[in-house]
Amino acid sequence: MKDLIDKLLNTLKPHRVCYALFKALNSLESPKFNPNVFGTLIIAFSEMGLVEEASWVYHKIGILPAVPVCNALLNGLVMKGMFESMWQFHTDMLSRGMVSNFVTYGVLIDGCCGQCEVLKACSLFDEMVEKGIEPTVVCFLIVYTYSALIDGYCKLADIKRALNLYQDMLRNNLLSNVVIFGCLINGLCKVGELRSARNFFVYMAKFGVVPNIYLYNCLIDSHCKAGNLSEATGLCSEMTKFEITPYVYTYSILIKGLCSEGRVKEVDDLLQKMNKEGVCANAVTYNSLIDGYCKAGYMEKALNVCSQMTKKGVEPNVITFSSLIDGHCKAGNVETALGLYLEMIIKSLVADVVAYTALIDGHCKDGNMKEALRLHKEMLEAGLTPNVFTISCLIDGLCKDGKISDAIKLFLEKTDKTNGGFCSPNHVMYTSIIQALCNDGRIFKASKFFSDMRFDGLRPDVITYVVMLQGHFQAKHMPDVMMLHADMIKMGIMPNAVANEVLASGYQENRYLKSAFRCSEDLKRNQALDVLSQENL
């Protein structure tokens, strides 16, 4: 039937093929004619992805086809992502008297997982067990159902339930395949259980399951993100034992991992290995390397890589430009960064939040708040939502520019939960405003922000405490100084060299000589420890 449909599709559109075949079969009046042939037509259309034609035949025949035919149609709808239609057809089939079997439930569970409705999938699985439906089909369908459920739980980060299902499989003497192991290993990696993921990886051998490139990439990526680069490179070497060749994605993961750890000098060896094995770098590889060089401050090398990228026929994209703009801004080369921004516009590339934030930060550090605010406005007009770093840069810039009222207004506007552009306040925002208020002699308002900071669940760090201490010293609020000093130690924040210097100097100026002496001694002790640690290095 499929061969006939294929031939007809060369000259006719699918709906015409469907109509012609249905008409031809319906006109047969031979005593040997079996109405089940329409079921064969439905199955053929469903398996070929022609679900609209299969649905038409289903409705046209007017009777409930056999269960395998219904299952084929439901599965065809799932494969096309037509989940709503799947449920509608299933309801119609039940109303016509269809009795669901194990395959039906397997298809429905797969549909639930496709809709990310794992709880509904599990409910169907429980319903199937309650009805006493025993697997009467080949084992791979059973494993397929378990696989869909395990994958769904892993996506919900409910690893415990996924592992319970896996244990259930073992109790039913069902063998796991590479897909199930892949779901479990990926799920364990995502929740940071790398040791357990590695144990499952080793455990695969017991079942004779050979790992694939997907599993290796998953483990390598997770170890890189966790900073375990030696483990990641070891896994890459291990791949060759199974005759699995690392491809560009694998190398890109390792390059990004090395760059994230600031080990950009080691990347050259990896690039040479790629060239030796004939693996061509792609945009992800180049962008990871450019970003690594930019973060390390090697702007010339980053630009060289960008030139190589273009020569190899890989066009720089928004990520490339954003990394270069950010790197130049952090290096104080705002003019160069603006040049790159203009080049982006010429290439019809729309700047992202990273690029805008980098430029805003650069202008704020240069004291050019007018341009920083203009870029912020342009960003909003482009439909981009500033992130917490964008707002932090603007608040810090406004505070340093003496525009404290504007900084507080922006802070209140952006941290208002009823506002659409809400962003959670951070240490930079609070510390910038507190320092500006202290410098302006508004210690009481600064104290209010210090209190609000804790209320928002942020623990003041040593920098925030130092800023507040300086403010109270300037205002001659010695009881508040001593309370704050005691609170700092109570919170487990030991004064560093800067804090001890501020405390010693402040106590001395206000003639609290004993306290000044103790802080001076702590300062000397810290300095001696610093010298000792440097000598050991």
DODRENLO-372844 format. One record per residue (C-alpha): x, y, z. Coordinates in nm, 4 decimals, always signed. Each point is the difference from the previous one (the first is absolute). Layout:
BEGIN
NODE         X         Y         Z
NODE         X         Y         Z
...
***
This chain:
BEGIN
NODE         X         Y         Z
NODE   +0.0000   +0.0000   +0.0000
NODE   +0.2835   +0.2422   +0.0840
NODE   +0.1709   -0.0659   -0.3356
NODE   -0.3233   +0.0766   -0.1836
NODE   -0.0495   +0.3232   +0.1972
NODE   +0.3620   +0.1017   -0.0704
NODE   -0.0495   -0.0476   -0.3743
NODE   -0.3239   +0.1968   -0.0017
NODE   +0.1603   +0.2849   +0.1980
NODE   +0.2382   +0.0594   -0.2916
NODE   -0.2895   +0.1384   -0.2044
NODE   -0.2779   +0.0807   +0.2481
NODE   -0.0348   +0.2030   +0.3198
NODE   -0.0513   -0.2023   +0.3224
NODE   -0.3716   +0.0811   +0.0363
NODE   -0.0662   -0.1066   -0.3605
NODE   +0.1923   -0.3266   +0.0524
NODE   -0.2094   -0.0636   +0.3117
NODE   -0.3293   +0.0675   -0.1796
NODE   +0.0961   -0.2132   -0.3021
NODE   +0.1018   -0.3014   +0.2109
NODE   -0.3041   +0.0241   +0.2272
NODE   -0.2337   +0.0261   -0.2989
NODE   +0.1658   -0.2969   -0.1706
NODE   -0.0218   -0.2197   +0.3130
NODE   -0.3549   +0.1089   +0.0755
NODE   -0.1173   -0.0963   -0.3502
NODE   +0.1147   -0.3613   +0.0420
NODE   -0.2943   -0.2413   +0.0307
NODE   +0.1874   -0.3295   -0.0209
NODE   -0.1056   -0.2627   +0.2601
NODE   +0.3685   -0.0274   +0.0859
NODE   +0.0155   +0.3702   +0.0940
NODE   +0.0856   +0.0640   +0.3665
NODE   -0.0934   +0.3397   +0.1557
NODE   +0.3195   -0.0279   +0.2101
NODE   +0.1892   +0.1199   -0.3071
NODE   -0.0991   +0.3538   +0.1063
NODE   +0.1923   -0.0663   +0.3194
NODE   +0.3058   -0.0842   -0.2104
NODE   -0.0455   +0.3316   -0.1802
NODE   -0.0230   +0.1909   +0.3321
NODE   +0.3169   -0.1718   +0.1306
NODE   +0.1889   +0.0764   -0.3248
NODE   -0.0967   +0.3687   +0.0027
NODE   +0.0799   +0.0303   +0.3737
NODE   +0.3444   -0.1586   -0.0339
NODE   +0.0795   +0.2249   -0.2979
NODE   -0.0858   +0.3110   +0.2037
NODE   -0.3162   +0.0698   -0.2017
NODE   -0.2163   +0.0210   +0.3121
NODE   -0.2611   +0.2355   -0.1511
NODE   -0.0699   -0.2584   -0.2702
NODE   -0.0037   -0.2819   +0.2594
NODE   -0.2464   +0.2018   +0.2121
NODE   -0.2246   +0.0587   -0.3000
NODE   -0.0191   -0.3732   -0.0743
NODE   -0.0686   -0.0750   +0.3685
NODE   -0.3002   +0.2357   +0.0037
NODE   -0.1202   -0.1124   -0.3446
NODE   -0.0273   -0.3738   +0.0722
NODE   -0.2510   +0.0644   +0.2793
NODE   +0.0992   -0.3004   +0.2117
NODE   +0.2669   -0.0514   +0.2638
NODE   +0.3069   -0.1590   -0.1598
NODE   +0.2066   -0.2656   +0.1782
NODE   +0.2050   +0.1131   +0.3047
NODE   +0.3371   -0.0246   -0.1857
NODE   -0.1413   +0.2401   -0.2635
NODE   -0.1140   +0.2459   +0.2689
NODE   +0.3431   -0.0245   +0.1643
NODE   +0.1734   +0.0723   -0.3318
NODE   -0.2117   +0.3133   -0.0521
NODE   +0.0613   +0.1225   +0.3573
NODE   +0.3741   -0.0616   -0.0380
NODE   +0.0023   +0.1882   -0.3326
NODE   -0.1568   +0.3009   +0.1705
NODE   +0.2602   -0.0168   +0.2805
NODE   +0.2842   -0.0151   -0.2538
NODE   -0.1361   +0.3168   -0.1656
NODE   -0.0350   +0.1753   +0.3371
NODE   -0.3802   +0.0233   -0.0414
NODE   -0.0678   -0.0787   +0.3652
NODE   -0.3398   +0.1699   +0.0222
NODE   -0.1254   -0.2033   -0.2972
NODE   +0.1431   -0.3160   +0.1611
NODE   -0.2164   +0.0516   +0.3111
NODE   -0.3077   +0.0832   -0.2105
NODE   +0.0384   -0.3168   -0.2057
NODE   +0.0638   -0.2099   +0.3104
NODE   -0.3206   +0.1316   +0.1599
NODE   -0.1917   -0.0772   -0.3206
NODE   +0.1475   -0.3506   -0.0170
NODE   -0.1001   -0.0719   +0.3605
NODE   -0.3542   +0.1250   -0.0676
NODE   -0.0185   -0.2480   -0.2888
NODE   +0.0931   -0.2855   +0.2326
NODE   +0.3770   -0.0322   -0.0426
NODE   +0.1801   -0.1827   +0.2817
NODE   +0.3495   +0.1487   +0.0477
NODE   +0.2886   -0.2465   +0.0165
NODE   +0.3631   +0.0339   +0.1068
NODE   +0.1014   +0.1552   -0.3348
NODE   -0.2795   +0.2616   +0.0293
NODE   +0.1223   +0.1024   +0.3449
NODE   +0.3589   +0.0085   -0.1251
NODE   -0.0962   +0.2423   -0.2798
NODE   -0.2053   +0.2197   +0.2360
NODE   +0.2830   +0.0094   +0.2561
NODE   +0.2423   +0.1017   -0.2754
NODE   -0.2427   +0.2771   -0.0981
NODE   -0.0136   +0.1245   +0.3605
NODE   +0.3787   +0.0113   +0.0166
NODE   +0.0034   +0.1882   -0.3300
NODE   -0.2251   +0.2599   +0.1661
NODE   +0.2232   -0.0024   +0.3122
NODE   -0.2996   -0.1267   +0.1989
NODE   +0.1933   -0.2619   +0.1940
NODE   -0.2498   -0.0199   +0.2858
NODE   -0.2760   -0.0851   -0.2488
NODE   +0.2272   -0.2632   -0.1575
NODE   +0.0585   -0.1583   +0.3402
NODE   -0.3733   +0.0077   +0.0714
NODE   -0.0615   -0.1945   -0.3236
NODE   +0.2713   -0.2483   +0.0943
NODE   -0.1639   -0.0555   +0.3411
NODE   -0.3427   -0.0319   -0.1690
NODE   +0.1402   -0.2664   -0.2320
NODE   +0.1410   -0.1975   +0.2946
NODE   -0.3293   +0.0323   +0.1948
NODE   -0.1940   -0.1378   -0.2980
NODE   +0.2292   -0.3028   +0.0030
NODE   +0.1147   +0.0550   -0.3569
NODE   +0.2885   -0.2396   -0.0520
NODE   +0.2639   +0.0569   -0.2667
NODE   -0.0940   -0.2322   -0.2833
NODE   +0.2265   +0.1633   -0.2547
NODE   +0.3691   -0.0169   -0.0601
NODE   +0.2295   +0.1294   +0.2740
NODE   +0.1258   +0.3031   -0.1887
NODE   -0.3435   +0.1660   +0.0328
NODE   +0.0103   -0.0497   +0.3770
NODE   +0.3516   +0.1439   +0.0166
NODE   -0.1121   +0.2874   -0.2226
NODE   -0.2760   +0.0901   +0.2478
NODE   +0.2401   -0.0121   +0.2948
NODE   +0.2462   +0.2088   -0.2019
NODE   -0.2620   +0.2735   -0.0614
NODE   -0.0903   +0.0141   +0.3703
NODE   +0.3606   -0.0004   +0.1221
NODE   +0.0861   +0.2770   -0.2467
NODE   -0.2997   +0.2028   +0.1198
NODE   +0.0979   -0.0278   +0.3672
NODE   +0.3608   +0.0908   -0.0806
NODE   -0.1188   +0.3131   -0.1816
NODE   -0.1917   +0.0934   +0.3155
NODE   +0.3205   -0.0621   +0.2015
NODE   -0.1902   -0.2676   +0.1966
NODE   +0.2882   -0.2466   -0.0099
NODE   -0.1336   -0.2038   +0.2913
NODE   -0.3168   -0.0949   -0.1909
NODE   +0.2039   -0.0676   -0.3154
NODE   +0.2298   -0.2368   +0.1910
NODE   -0.3026   -0.1732   +0.1584
NODE   -0.1341   -0.0705   -0.3493
NODE   +0.3409   -0.1310   -0.1038
NODE   +0.0011   -0.2374   +0.3000
NODE   -0.3522   -0.1074   -0.0982
NODE   +0.1328   -0.0900   -0.3445
NODE   +0.2720   -0.2167   +0.1513
NODE   -0.2531   -0.1788   +0.2221
NODE   -0.2017   -0.0810   -0.3137
NODE   +0.3148   -0.1438   -0.1639
NODE   +0.0025   +0.2725   -0.2639
NODE   +0.3368   +0.1013   -0.1385
NODE   +0.0855   +0.3687   -0.0257
NODE   +0.1200   +0.1457   -0.3285
NODE   +0.2293   +0.2892   -0.0836
NODE   -0.2968   +0.2421   -0.0108
NODE   -0.1053   -0.0744   +0.3603
NODE   +0.3579   +0.0186   +0.1252
NODE   +0.0334   +0.3277   -0.1903
NODE   -0.3086   +0.1480   +0.1701
NODE   +0.1203   -0.1039   +0.3469
NODE   +0.3594   +0.1171   -0.0502
NODE   -0.1152   +0.3339   -0.1462
NODE   -0.2489   +0.0447   +0.2852
NODE   +0.2604   -0.0770   +0.2668
NODE   +0.2464   +0.2406   -0.1637
NODE   -0.2564   +0.2806   -0.0007
NODE   -0.0546   -0.0299   +0.3763
NODE   +0.3762   -0.0132   +0.0623
NODE   +0.0196   -0.3718   +0.0876
NODE   +0.3090   -0.0563   -0.2147
NODE   +0.1325   -0.2953   +0.1994
NODE   -0.3323   -0.1854   -0.0308
NODE   -0.0125   +0.0869   -0.3716
NODE   +0.3493   -0.1437   -0.0464
NODE   -0.0990   -0.3152   +0.1932
NODE   -0.2963   -0.0539   -0.2331
NODE   +0.2323   +0.0565   -0.2934
NODE   +0.2295   -0.2799   +0.1220
NODE   -0.3022   -0.2148   +0.0906
NODE   -0.1120   +0.0008   -0.3641
NODE   +0.2717   -0.2530   -0.0849
NODE   -0.1731   -0.2600   +0.2204
NODE   -0.2952   +0.0087   -0.2411
NODE   +0.2227   +0.0013   -0.3069
NODE   -0.1144   +0.3528   -0.0886
NODE   +0.2667   +0.1945   -0.1872
NODE   +0.0055   +0.3749   +0.0800
NODE   -0.0510   +0.2443   -0.2840
NODE   +0.1289   +0.3492   -0.0778
NODE   -0.3067   +0.1601   +0.1643
NODE   +0.0802   -0.1599   +0.3390
NODE   +0.3658   +0.0983   -0.0167
NODE   -0.0860   +0.3584   -0.0939
NODE   -0.2500   +0.0163   +0.2857
NODE   +0.2601   -0.1132   +0.2577
NODE   +0.2791   +0.2139   -0.1466
NODE   -0.2235   +0.3099   +0.0008
NODE   -0.1084   -0.0587   +0.3620
NODE   +0.3569   -0.0520   +0.1235
NODE   +0.1131   +0.3152   -0.1839
NODE   -0.2779   +0.2033   +0.1615
NODE   +0.1008   -0.1409   +0.3402
NODE   +0.3632   +0.0967   -0.0641
NODE   +0.1189   -0.3652   -0.0175
NODE   +0.2000   +0.0483   -0.3169
NODE   +0.2394   -0.2903   +0.0625
NODE   -0.3017   -0.2351   +0.0180
NODE   -0.1472   +0.1578   -0.3149
NODE   +0.3215   -0.0413   -0.2026
NODE   +0.0339   -0.3556   +0.1341
NODE   -0.3467   -0.0850   -0.1327
NODE   +0.0947   +0.1449   -0.3377
NODE   +0.3058   -0.2300   -0.0144
NODE   -0.2142   -0.2963   +0.1126
NODE   -0.2321   +0.0445   -0.2983
NODE   +0.2620   -0.1409   -0.2351
NODE   -0.0148   -0.3378   +0.1818
NODE   -0.3562   -0.0398   -0.1268
NODE   +0.1024   +0.1339   -0.3429
NODE   -0.2130   +0.3095   +0.0565
NODE   +0.1530   +0.3009   -0.1716
NODE   -0.0454   +0.3363   +0.1717
NODE   -0.1655   +0.2497   -0.2312
NODE   -0.0189   +0.3791   -0.0010
NODE   -0.2576   +0.0207   +0.2820
NODE   +0.2250   -0.2075   +0.2300
NODE   +0.2992   +0.2242   -0.0660
NODE   -0.2131   +0.3129   +0.0416
NODE   -0.1057   -0.1204   +0.3471
NODE   +0.3637   -0.0546   +0.1029
NODE   +0.1130   +0.3354   -0.1444
NODE   -0.2796   +0.1815   +0.1840
NODE   +0.0918   -0.1866   +0.3208
NODE   +0.3679   +0.0953   -0.0249
NODE   -0.0880   +0.3631   -0.0784
NODE   -0.2414   +0.0156   +0.2953
NODE   +0.2840   -0.1058   +0.2293
NODE   +0.2323   +0.2605   -0.1535
NODE   +0.2188   -0.2700   -0.1600
NODE   -0.0055   +0.1540   -0.3486
NODE   +0.3651   -0.0866   -0.0675
NODE   -0.0900   -0.3720   +0.0000
NODE   -0.2608   +0.0507   -0.2708
NODE   +0.2644   +0.0213   -0.2761
NODE   +0.0907   -0.3687   +0.0519
NODE   -0.3643   -0.0943   -0.0303
NODE   -0.0395   +0.2019   -0.3218
NODE   +0.3053   -0.1737   -0.1464
NODE   -0.1519   -0.3366   +0.0895
NODE   -0.3230   +0.1038   -0.1731
NODE   +0.1889   +0.0964   -0.3164
NODE   +0.1957   -0.3254   +0.0091
NODE   -0.3210   -0.2036   +0.0195
NODE   -0.1646   +0.2050   -0.2732
NODE   -0.2658   +0.1492   +0.2292
NODE   -0.0982   +0.3484   -0.1194
NODE   -0.0760   +0.2599   +0.2671
NODE   -0.3465   +0.1555   -0.0145
NODE   -0.1463   +0.3257   +0.1322
NODE   -0.0429   -0.1492   +0.3505
NODE   +0.3678   -0.1019   +0.0129
NODE   +0.1262   +0.3372   -0.1184
NODE   -0.2373   +0.1934   +0.2279
NODE   +0.1102   -0.2012   +0.3052
NODE   +0.3651   +0.0748   -0.0820
NODE   -0.0643   +0.3711   -0.0691
NODE   -0.1969   +0.0332   +0.3237
NODE   +0.2798   -0.1740   +0.1921
NODE   +0.2661   +0.2351   -0.1382
NODE   -0.2213   +0.3043   +0.0688
NODE   -0.0600   -0.1021   +0.3610
NODE   +0.3737   -0.0577   +0.0463
NODE   +0.0731   +0.3462   -0.1459
NODE   +0.1775   -0.1303   -0.3135
NODE   -0.1905   +0.2252   -0.2409
NODE   +0.2559   -0.0245   -0.2812
NODE   -0.0219   -0.3805   +0.0019
NODE   -0.3810   +0.0207   +0.0066
NODE   +0.0042   +0.2197   -0.3130
NODE   +0.2457   -0.2395   -0.1703
NODE   -0.2372   -0.2905   +0.0636
NODE   -0.2845   +0.2118   -0.1420
NODE   +0.2084   +0.0549   -0.3179
NODE   +0.0724   -0.3758   -0.0265
NODE   -0.3693   -0.0666   +0.0453
NODE   -0.0881   +0.2246   -0.2962
NODE   +0.2738   -0.1523   -0.2185
NODE   -0.1411   -0.3488   +0.0675
NODE   -0.3392   +0.1168   -0.1258
NODE   -0.1653   +0.0163   +0.3441
NODE   -0.1739   +0.3339   +0.0365
NODE   +0.0223   +0.1772   +0.3388
NODE   -0.3434   +0.0162   +0.1636
NODE   -0.1606   +0.1971   +0.2844
NODE   +0.1793   -0.2140   +0.2622
NODE   +0.3384   +0.0723   -0.1637
NODE   -0.0568   +0.3753   -0.0011
NODE   -0.1452   +0.0002   +0.3530
NODE   +0.3135   -0.1724   +0.1354
NODE   +0.2315   +0.2445   -0.1808
NODE   -0.2026   +0.3048   +0.1100
NODE   -0.0018   -0.1236   +0.3609
NODE   +0.3751   -0.0692   -0.0107
NODE   +0.0879   +0.3434   -0.1390
NODE   -0.2282   +0.1774   +0.2490
NODE   +0.1601   -0.1847   +0.2921
NODE   +0.3430   +0.0958   -0.1381
NODE   -0.1114   +0.3658   -0.0076
NODE   -0.0121   +0.0178   -0.3817
NODE   -0.3559   +0.1316   -0.0260
NODE   +0.0638   +0.1683   -0.3368
NODE   +0.1132   -0.3320   -0.1531
NODE   -0.3054   -0.1690   +0.1495
NODE   -0.2245   +0.2644   -0.1595
NODE   +0.1711   -0.0651   -0.3331
NODE   -0.0884   -0.3681   +0.0288
NODE   -0.3567   +0.0945   +0.0938
NODE   -0.0287   +0.2103   -0.3179
NODE   +0.1440   -0.2905   -0.2023
NODE   -0.2766   -0.2187   +0.1426
NODE   -0.2626   +0.2464   -0.1202
NODE   +0.1589   +0.0110   -0.3483
NODE   -0.0145   -0.3834   -0.0119
NODE   -0.3712   +0.0175   +0.1004
NODE   +0.0708   -0.1797   +0.3270
NODE   -0.2215   +0.1009   +0.2912
NODE   +0.1967   +0.0602   +0.3211
NODE   -0.1016   -0.2189   +0.2946
NODE   -0.0208   +0.0747   +0.3739
NODE   +0.3685   -0.0955   +0.0494
NODE   +0.1220   +0.2512   -0.2602
NODE   -0.2205   +0.2821   +0.1312
NODE   +0.0966   -0.0713   +0.3620
NODE   +0.3705   +0.0027   -0.0881
NODE   -0.0318   +0.3363   -0.1776
NODE   -0.2111   +0.1472   +0.2825
NODE   +0.2562   -0.1210   +0.2568
NODE   +0.2857   +0.1474   -0.2049
NODE   -0.1669   +0.3407   -0.0237
NODE   -0.0923   -0.0064   +0.3707
NODE   +0.3629   -0.0672   +0.0921
NODE   +0.1051   +0.2857   -0.2300
NODE   -0.2462   +0.2285   +0.1802
NODE   -0.2017   +0.0485   -0.3190
NODE   -0.3443   -0.0583   +0.1523
NODE   -0.1809   +0.1851   -0.2789
NODE   +0.1151   -0.2618   -0.2557
NODE   -0.0586   -0.2865   +0.2432
NODE   -0.3608   +0.1086   +0.0564
NODE   -0.0505   +0.0526   -0.3749
NODE   +0.1133   -0.3593   -0.0649
NODE   -0.2326   -0.1210   +0.2755
NODE   -0.2907   +0.1782   -0.1696
NODE   +0.1023   -0.1411   -0.3401
NODE   +0.0156   -0.3474   +0.1545
NODE   -0.3568   +0.0304   +0.1327
NODE   -0.1249   +0.1303   -0.3367
NODE   +0.1586   -0.3056   -0.1672
NODE   -0.2212   -0.2203   +0.2191
NODE   +0.2854   -0.1284   +0.2173
NODE   -0.0442   -0.0413   +0.3758
NODE   +0.2990   +0.1272   +0.2022
NODE   +0.1368   -0.2626   +0.2389
NODE   +0.1246   +0.0449   +0.3560
NODE   +0.3517   +0.0877   -0.1253
NODE   -0.1338   +0.2771   -0.2273
NODE   -0.1919   +0.1607   +0.2865
NODE   +0.2962   -0.0437   +0.2386
NODE   +0.2281   +0.1866   -0.2424
NODE   -0.2469   +0.2879   -0.0381
NODE   -0.0638   +0.0347   +0.3754
NODE   +0.3734   -0.0099   +0.0764
NODE   +0.0685   +0.2542   -0.2768
NODE   -0.2733   +0.2380   +0.1161
NODE   +0.1235   -0.0206   +0.3604
NODE   +0.3568   +0.0788   -0.1019
NODE   -0.1307   +0.2871   -0.2140
NODE   -0.1669   +0.1470   +0.3093
NODE   -0.3514   -0.0667   -0.1283
NODE   -0.1106   -0.1937   +0.3081
NODE   -0.3704   +0.0848   -0.0358
NODE   -0.0006   -0.1328   -0.3589
NODE   +0.1821   -0.3139   +0.1155
NODE   -0.2547   -0.0634   +0.2782
NODE   -0.2893   +0.0681   -0.2417
NODE   +0.1393   -0.2553   -0.2474
NODE   +0.0619   -0.2494   +0.2810
NODE   -0.3584   +0.0289   +0.1305
NODE   -0.1442   -0.0181   -0.3516
NODE   +0.1942   -0.3120   -0.1018
NODE   -0.0366   -0.1879   +0.3302
NODE   -0.3757   +0.0544   +0.0206
NODE   -0.1618   -0.3433   -0.0405
NODE   -0.3153   +0.1549   -0.1455
NODE   +0.2134   +0.1403   -0.2811
NODE   +0.0327   -0.2062   -0.3196
NODE   +0.3774   +0.0489   -0.0179
NODE   +0.0668   -0.1246   +0.3553
NODE   +0.3527   -0.1115   +0.0895
NODE   +0.1226   -0.1229   +0.3368
NODE   +0.2256   +0.2499   +0.1805
NODE   +0.3607   -0.1072   +0.0590
NODE   +0.3030   +0.1009   +0.2088
NODE   +0.1297   +0.2466   -0.2617
NODE   -0.3253   +0.2006   -0.0078
NODE   -0.0320   +0.0222   +0.3782
NODE   +0.3692   +0.0693   +0.0666
NODE   +0.0138   +0.2731   -0.2682
NODE   -0.3024   +0.1819   +0.1463
NODE   +0.1158   -0.0468   +0.3614
NODE   +0.3477   +0.1380   -0.0825
NODE   -0.1441   +0.2977   -0.1892
NODE   -0.2355   +0.0835   +0.2883
NODE   +0.2808   -0.0325   +0.2567
NODE   +0.2276   +0.2259   -0.2050
NODE   -0.2863   +0.2500   -0.0190
NODE   -0.0365   -0.0114   +0.3799
NODE   -0.3426   -0.1680   -0.0127
NODE   +0.0916   -0.2785   +0.2405
NODE   -0.3555   -0.0664   +0.1228
NODE   -0.1271   -0.0663   -0.3527
NODE   +0.3092   -0.2129   -0.0646
NODE   -0.0864   -0.2025   +0.3139
NODE   -0.3520   -0.0495   -0.1374
NODE   +0.1399   -0.1474   -0.3253
NODE   +0.2412   -0.2155   +0.2050
NODE   -0.3015   -0.1373   +0.1903
NODE   -0.1999   -0.0507   -0.3234
NODE   +0.2922   -0.1925   -0.1457
NODE   -0.0336   -0.2631   +0.2730
NODE   -0.3777   -0.0002   -0.0371
NODE   +0.0489   -0.0919   -0.3680
NODE   +0.2015   -0.3043   +0.1094
NODE   +0.3395   +0.1450   -0.0906
NODE   +0.2800   -0.0458   +0.2504
NODE   +0.2177   +0.3144   +0.0181
NODE   +0.3618   -0.0765   -0.0850
NODE   +0.3145   +0.1566   +0.1453
NODE   -0.0103   +0.2827   -0.2600
NODE   -0.3539   +0.1031   +0.1030
NODE   +0.0983   -0.0069   +0.3680
NODE   +0.3080   +0.2150   -0.0681
NODE   -0.2137   +0.2561   -0.1867
NODE   -0.2479   +0.0180   +0.2896
NODE   +0.2784   +0.0206   +0.2601
NODE   +0.1595   +0.2909   -0.1871
NODE   -0.3356   +0.1778   -0.0108
NODE   -0.0560   -0.0385   +0.3750
NODE   +0.3585   +0.1090   +0.0769
NODE   -0.0497   +0.3174   -0.2081
NODE   -0.3270   +0.0705   +0.1841
NODE   +0.1700   -0.0682   +0.3377
NODE   -0.2628   -0.2673   +0.0792
NODE   +0.2344   -0.2094   +0.2169
NODE   -0.2676   -0.2216   +0.1647
NODE   -0.1219   -0.0911   -0.3511
NODE   +0.3606   -0.0729   -0.1052
NODE   +0.0533   -0.2413   +0.2887
NODE   -0.3362   -0.1706   -0.0577
NODE   +0.0784   -0.0391   -0.3705
NODE   +0.3516   -0.1298   +0.0745
NODE   -0.1440   -0.2584   +0.2422
NODE   -0.2744   -0.0940   -0.2489
NODE   +0.2615   -0.0545   -0.2703
NODE   +0.1916   -0.2502   +0.2162
NODE   -0.3262   -0.1621   +0.1149
NODE   -0.0920   -0.0601   -0.3662
NODE   +0.3304   -0.1853   -0.0460
NODE   +0.1549   +0.2735   -0.2156
NODE   +0.3516   +0.0520   +0.1273
NODE   +0.1460   +0.3453   -0.0755
NODE   +0.2614   -0.0052   -0.2763
NODE   +0.2970   +0.2361   -0.0304
NODE   -0.2147   +0.2835   -0.1423
NODE   -0.2654   -0.0393   +0.2720
NODE   +0.2609   -0.0094   +0.2781
NODE   +0.1691   +0.3095   -0.1417
NODE   -0.3331   +0.1898   -0.0110
NODE   -0.0846   -0.1141   +0.3546
NODE   +0.3443   +0.0842   +0.1446
NODE   +0.0040   +0.3431   -0.1658
NODE   -0.3602   +0.0798   +0.0961
NODE   +0.0384   -0.1073   +0.3638
NODE   +0.3271   +0.1972   +0.0215
NODE   -0.1592   +0.3202   -0.1370
NODE   -0.2886   -0.0308   +0.2448
NODE   +0.2412   -0.0751   +0.2900
NODE   -0.1156   -0.3570   +0.0635
NODE   +0.3629   -0.0976   +0.0485
NODE   -0.0409   -0.3565   +0.1328
NODE   -0.2216   -0.0977   -0.2912
NODE   +0.2402   +0.1757   -0.2392
NODE   +0.2943   -0.1963   +0.1472
NODE   -0.1813   -0.3372   -0.0365
NODE   -0.0887   +0.0719   -0.3611
NODE   +0.3597   +0.1111   -0.0715
NODE   +0.1277   -0.3283   +0.1441
NODE   -0.2490   -0.1955   -0.2145
NODE   +0.1179   +0.1959   -0.3022
NODE   +0.3675   -0.0827   +0.0723
NODE   -0.0905   -0.3673   +0.0502
NODE   -0.1861   -0.0117   -0.3326
NODE   +0.2880   +0.1674   -0.1805
NODE   +0.2488   -0.2482   +0.1506
NODE   -0.2202   -0.2923   -0.1121
NODE   -0.0194   +0.1460   -0.3506
NODE   +0.3803   +0.0251   -0.0206
NODE   +0.0361   -0.3582   +0.1253
NODE   -0.2483   -0.1354   -0.2531
NODE   +0.1793   +0.1863   -0.2809
NODE   +0.3342   -0.1509   +0.1068
NODE   -0.1534   -0.3498   -0.0014
NODE   -0.1183   +0.0566   -0.3567
***
